[in-house]
Amino acid sequence: MVSRNLLTNRTHVLNGSLTAAFSYGIASMAMVFINKAVIMQYAHSMTLLAVQQVTTALLIHLGRVMGYTKAKDLNAETAKRLFPVSLFYNANVGFALASLKGVNIPMYIAIKRLTPLAVLVAGFFTGKGRPTTQVTLSVLLIAAGVLIAALGDFSFDLFGYSLAFISVFFQTMYLVLVEKSGAEDGLSSIEIMFYNSFLSLPFLLFLIIATGEFPNSLSLLFAKSSSISFLAILILSLVMGIILNYTMFLCTIVNSALTTTIVGVLKGVGSTTLGFVLLGGVEVHALNVTGLVINTAGGVWYSLAKYQQKKNKLPKIMSDIDSHRK
C-alpha cells in the first residue's frame, strides 16, 4: 500500500513537472517572435517592459482582491529578499529586448543557448559539483556552434551580440535565485511574479528616464495604438509576458534552474527553424547554417546527457526509500 502511494505520488509529481516544463517551452518560443515583432515597430524596449510589469501587477492584485488567486499581501522582509531576483530579471529582459534590435532570431537563440553553461559554472561555484564529461563536451559544442555561426552572420552587430551575451549572465543569476527563493521561502510562482512586477517598477522608471526614452516613448506608444495591427501585437505581448513569467517561475520552482535552461535549449530547435522564415533579417550562409546546426546538436546532446544523469539517480533514490522502510 505504501509502495503504491509512493508510486502514485511520484507519477503526479512527474506529470506536474513535465506540464510545467512543456508550458514554459511553448510560451518561451512564442515570446521570442512576439517581442521581435513588437520591437520592429516600437524600439523603446524599457517602456515596453514597464508596461508589461504594470499590467502583470494590476492583474494579480485584481485577481487577489476578487478571490481568484490566493497570493499573499506584500511583505517588506520578503520583498527585500526578492529584490535581487527582480533586479536580475529586468536586466536580463531589458538587455535581451535591446539585443533583438540588431540580432536576428536564429543567432539570438544560439547565444541564449549558452545559458546552461553559465548555470553550470554558477552551480560549480555554489557547491553543486563538477559536471559530467558528456555535459561538459556538449556545452563546449554549443559554444563552438555560436562562434562558427557568428563568423557566417553577415548581419553581425557587435553591440547587439554584446547585449545578448550580457542578458545570458543576468538570466543565469535570476534563475538560480528563483530556484533558491521558491525552495526557502515557500512562495508560489504567482507570488514571485507579483513581487517581481512590483519591485521592477522603480528600476524600470529610472532606466526609462536615464536612457532618454521618456517622454517620447509614451507619446509614440499612444500614437501607434491607433493602429489595430500594432495594438493587437502589443496586447498579445502583454498577455504572453504574463504567461511566460508564470510558466518560467513555475518550471524553476517545480523542477530546477537547470531544467528551465534545458527546456530553453530544446524549444530553441523549433525557434531557430522558424526564425529563418519568419520576420526576416537572416542572410543564409554555409558558416551560419553549419554553426547553428552544431549549436543545436550540442543543445540536444546536453539535454539528453542531463536527462540520463537524472534518470540514473532514480534507482538510488528508490533504493534509499526501500532501505529506510525496512
Secondary structure, 3 states (H helix, E strand, C coil): CHHHHHHHHHHHHHHHHHHHHHHHHHHHHHHHHHHHHHHHHCCCHHHHHHHHHHHHHHHHHHHHHCCCCCCCCCCHHHHHHHHHHHHHHHHHHHHHHHHCCCCCHHHHHHHHCCHHHHHHHHHHHCCCCCCCHHHHHHHHHHHHHHHHHHHCCCCCCHHHHHHHHHHHHHHHHHHHHHHHHHHHHCCCHHHHHHHHHHHHHHHHHHHHHHCCCCCHHHHHHHHHCCCHHHHHHHHHHHHHHHHHHHHHHHHHHHCCHHHHHHHHHHHHHHHHHHHCCCCCCCCCCHHHHHHHHHHHHHHHHHHHHHHHHHHHHHHHHHHHHHHHHC
